[in-house]
Amino acid sequence: MPWRLSDRLDEREEVHTGGYRRQEIAVVCQGHRYESVRTYVVVNKLKQEIAPNDWYSSVVLRGALTCGLSEQYCWKLFHHMSQLQCNRP
């Protein structure tokens, strides 16, 4: 996402209300190192991971595929989110 949209993404990720905090990290993908990659970290993490809803799962998978992550990783991600949804209380 372009840096010029950071304010909108911060709003979506609830940075100003304390839901998440923005963090910049380095990412290595397919032999390339990317500096200053924006990510969001939950502020008050629960002990147990919460299942994403169907809409968010599709956004995550579409992003993984669009960014060129490996098919193996995308399947692993899909199965992980599906397993979380199956174990929903």
N, C-alpha and C positions, 0 to 999 in steps of 0.2 A: 504494500500500500504506500502511496506517495507520502513523504513526510509532511507535505502541506495539509494532509487530512488528519494529522495527529490529534488535534483538538476534538474532532468528531469521534475518533476512535477512543480517545480518553473518556469522552462522555458515554459512549456505548459500553465501555468496560468499567464504568462507575468509579473512575479514579478519584474524582472530586468528593465522592461520598464515602471513600475508604474501602470500596469493594476489592479493587485491584490496585497494584502499583505498576507503573511502567518501568521496565528495565532494559538496558541495552546489553546485548551479548554478542559474541563472535560465533559464527556458524560455519562448519566445514561441510560442504555438499559436493559430491562428485569431483573431489580434488581441488575445489575452489574454496578459499576462505573469505567469508563476508564479515566485515567489521560493522559494529554499530547496528545490529539487527534488533528491531524493536520487538519486545515480547511483554506479556503482562503476567504478573504473579499475584495470586490471591493473597489478601492480607491476613485473613483469619482462616487458615486451612482447617478443614474438618479431619477427623481421624480416618474416616472412610470416604472413598471417592464416590461422587454422586453421578448417576447415569445421566448422560445428555439426552435431551428430547430429540425427536426425529428430525426436526428442522436443523438443530445445531449439528447433529451427526452428519447430515448431508452437506452442511457448510464446511465442516472439517475435512470430510473425504474429498469434496470438490477441490478444496485448497491444496490438499496433499497431491492429488492427481495433476492439477494445473501447474504446480511447482515442480513437477517432474520427480517426485519421490518414487522410489522403486516400487514395482508392483507387489513385491513381497512385503514391504513395509506398509503399503496401503491396505493389504489384506489383513495384516496383523492389527492395524488400527481399527479396521472394520470389525473384526472379531472381538477385540477388546471392548469397543463401545456396545456391541450387541450383547456381550456377556453381562456388562453392567446393567443394561436394560432388562435382561432376563431375571436378574437378581433384585430388581426393584421391589421394595416392600409393598 
